């Protein structure tokens, strides 16, 4: 089910005297590789990947008690699980033998998939070796750059999964070319991205809202980096024009705060509120300072103000999580359509 319909606001939150969620009882804070692969740089108190290039991934990789970016990534995984009602994917997998997770991050999705499909080999690749050492025997992690030539054999994967990579990928046609080469006939590729556009259905988010300003800055920065946010329906329309008739798209509301009346959406909103304590800094600090030329103090202020805005009970905001599922039949028709897809994607990111 796609949560694109209007969400009803919980009326119990309207009767409280204070404007902050904490007054309603909701907590809003959270407490085998070479050494060269473990290279990092530190900026504005955050740790970033450096091995494949400083600007390759502008998201931090902190693991200390002060930032806990890896804990936030795991919490975001739980948010996405809730959105899919406990499922790890939308692809109708039966008995997959080989699964690839591109941009695996902490590896939590790959580990869960290895547990779900114990007879499958699950491989997770990422720029940084931040995954745990103890994993299921059918799961392994590799340090690699998805924008470089893949070393995997053609027709070797039953499922390829890419999630929340838009801030780290500039050459989507190259990545998808490699992905489709490596997919077996009858396999699936699933793409899922957070759309960085802040919205409200009831007019409670004003134009000067700090969270909206934050996302406006983020969209500007990513555009300048050559990694723009997709407009509504743009990718689906271009895929259809490219000749794909079996496209399945899904959109889910990522609500900020426990304002929905629906219990599941309320839980999602609360988890998003908890992760937003560090999420705004994680997504914003590097691009605001490196790309937009802000000072560290200015970028920090914008991130803090955005976080504060999510805690206001009278503002009902959300962003969209967009997912696209494509089957691969390995036919001549698919190869022709994919050639058109490459051009369509290049138009989107240019």
N, C-alpha and C positions, 0 to 999 in steps of 0.2 A: 504493500500500500504506500502511495506517495503522499506525504503530508504537505500538500500545496494548498489545501483548503484553509479557510479562516479558522483560527483557533480561539476558543472562548477563554476569556480571562477568568481566573479563579476569583469569585466575588469575596471570598474570605480575606483576601489581601487588601481589599479596598477600605476595610473598616479600621485598620490599624492607624494609630496617630502619627507614627514616624514614617518617613519615606524610604528608609533603608530596609533591605530584606532581613537584616539581623534582628530587627524589632519583632519580626514574625517567627523567630525561632530557626532561621536558616543561617548556618555558618557561611561566611564569605571569604575564608582564608584557609590555606593548607600549610600545614607545616612541611693464538699460535701464529703471531704476526711479527714482522720486523718492526723495529722502533720507528722507522721512517713513516710507516702507515699510521702511527699514532701521533703524527704531527698536528698541532693545533695552534691557533693564535688567540689572544685575549684582547677584547675590545669592550670598553664600557662595562667591565666586570663580568662579561660573558665569554664562554669558550666556543670557538668556531673551528670547523674543519679547515685544513690547509693542504693536505697531501696532494689532492688533484687540482689545487688552485684555490686561492682565497675566496673568489667570487663564485665558485662552483656551487656552493650551497650556502645561502645567507641565513640559514636557521642555526641556532646554537646547539651544542651537544653536551651541555652541562650535566654533571652527575653528582656534584657536591650538595651539601645540605642547604646552601643558601639559595640555589636556583632550582635544582631538581627538574630540569627540562625533560629528562628521560621519564620521570614519573608523570609529567604532564602528557607526554606522548602516549603512555600506557592508559591514562585516564581518557584521553581522546579516543583511544581504541574502544573503550567501554561505551563511550557516547555513540560511536558508529554501530556498535553491536546493538544498542538499544534502538537505534533508528531502523535497523534491519530485523528487529524483533528477535534478536538472538542469533541470527544467521551471520556467517562470515563472508558470504558472497551471494550474488543473485544468479550466477551461472548454474544451469541445471546439471551439475556434475554427478556422475554415477560411480565409476570406479577409476579415478585418475591415477596414472602411474607416475607422473612427473609434474611438479608445480613450481613456478618461479614467481617470487615476490620481488618486484623492482622497487628499490628505495625502501628497504625493510625497516629502517630505523632501529628501534629497540628489539625487533624480531618477534614481537608478541603475536602478530597476525600469523607469521610463518609457523611459530610454535603451536598455536591453536589449530592450524590446519594440519600439522603433523599428527597431532592428537586425534583429530577428527578422521583423518585418512591414514591409518597406520601402515598401510601397504604401499603408500605413495612416497616417493622421494621429494622432499620440499627444500628448495634452495632460496635463500634470501640474500640479495646483494645490496650493498650500500657503500657510500663513500667512506664512512667511518666505522671502525670496529668497536661498536658500543653494545653489541649483543652479548647475552649471558653465555657462560661457558658450559653450563649444564642444560642440555636440550634433549628432546626425544632423539632416539637413535636414527630416525629417518629424516632428521632435519639438520641442515648445515648452512653456514653463513660464509660469504665470500666478499672481500673488499674489491669493488669494481666501480667504474664510471659507466653508467648506462648509455651515455652519448658516444662512447667509443665503440669500435667493432666488437660484437659479442663473439665469444669463443665457443659457444654451445653449437652443437650439431643442428642442422636443419631438421624440421619435422620431429622435434624431440620433446615438446611439452604439450600436455593436455590442457593446461590453464596457466595464463600469465596475468598477474594482478599488479596494478599500479594505483597507488592511492596518495593523494595530497603531495604531488610532486611539482606543482606549477611554479613554485619559487626556486626550484633547482634545475629545471629543464628549459633550455633555449631552442633545442633542435628536435621538436616532437616528430617531424617526419622521419628523421634518422632513427630515432628510438623505435617508432612503430614499424619501420621497415625491418629492423632486426627482429622485433617481436613476431611479426608475421612469418618471417623466414623460419623461425624456430618453432612455430605452432604446427601440430599435427593436423591433418584433415579431420574435421569434426570437433576441433578444440575451440576454446573461447579465450577472449581477452576482455578484461573488465577494467575500466578506467573510472576513478572516483576522485573528484576534486571539490574543495571548498571554494565557493564563489565569494570573493571579498567585496560584497556589496551589502551594506546594512539597510534593512527594511523594517517597516511597521505597517500593519494593516488598518489600524484604528486611528492613525494620525497622532499618536502619542509621542512619536519621535520628531522633534523639531529640526529645522535646517541647521541650527547652531549646536545640535547635540554633539558632545565630545567624541562619542563612539563613531558617529557618522563622519566627523572630521578625520578621525584616525583612518578609517577605511578609504576615504577620499585620497589621503596622502599615500596610503599603501598602493592603491590602484595606479596613482601617478608614478610612483617609484618603479613598480613592476613594468609599466609601459615603457619607461625609459631604459629598463634593463633588457627589453625584448622578450619579456615574459608576461604579456598582458592577460588580464582577467577576461574570460569569455562573456560576451553579452548574452542575454536571455535567449535561449533557443538557437543560438548561432551555430554551435557545433552540430546539433542534430540536423538543422537545415542543410548544412554543407555536406554532411555525410549522406543525406538523402539525395542531394544533387549529384553526389559522386557515384550513385548507383546502388548503394546498400539498402536493401529492402527489409532486412531482418534486424534492424537496429532496435534495441530496447533501451529507453532512457528512463531514469528515475530521478526525482527531486525530493529532497527531504528538508524540512525546516530545522535549522540549528537555532533553537531559541536561547536567548540569553536571560537567565533568571527563571525561577520557578513560578512564573506568572500564569501559565496555561492551567485550565481546569482539568484537562485530560491527565490522568495519573502518570502515564508513560512519558508524555511530553514534559510534564512537570519535573520528572526525574532527570530527563535530558537537560532541561534548563538549569537545574541545580548543579549538575556535573559540569556544564559549561561555565557556570558562574565560578565554580571552584578552580577550574583550569585557567580561567581568564586572569587570575592573579598574576600569572607569569606569561600567559599566551601573548598578550599585547606587546610586551617587551621582546618576546621570542621572535615574533613576526616583524616587528617594526624597527628595532634599534639599528641593526646593520644597514638596512636599506635607507632609513631616514638619514643616517650620518654619511654613509658611503655614496649614495646615489643622489639624495636631495640636498646634501651639504649642510644638514642641520648640525648644531653643536650637540654634544652628548646631553647637556642639561635640557635643551629644547626638546629633543627626542624623548627623553625620560619623562618630561612633563606631559607631552601628548599621550604617551602610553598610560601614565597614571590617571590622567583625566578620563581616558576612554574606559579604563577599568572601573573607575568610580561611577561612570554613567550607567554601566550594566547593573549596578546595585540599586538603582532607583525603581521602586515598585510601580510607579505611575507611568513608566516608559516600557512598552512591550515590543522589543526588537528581536530580529532574527536575521540570519543569513541562510543561504541555501547550500546544501551538499548535493552536487550533481554527479550522477553515475551514468555511464554508457556501457552497454554490453554488446559485443560483436561476436558472432560465430564465424569460424573460418573453415570453409569447405575444401580449400586447396585446389579449386578448379581454375580453369583459364579465365572464366568470368570474374572470379574473385581477384585474380591478378590484375586484370584490366581495371576493375573498380578500385583496387587499392592504389594503382598508379594515379587515378583521379583523386583519391583520398589524400595522397601526399600533397598534391597541389592545393587541395581545399584547406588542409591544415596549415600549409605555408601561408595561404592568404589570411588565415585567422591570426597567425602570430606575427605577420609583417605589418 
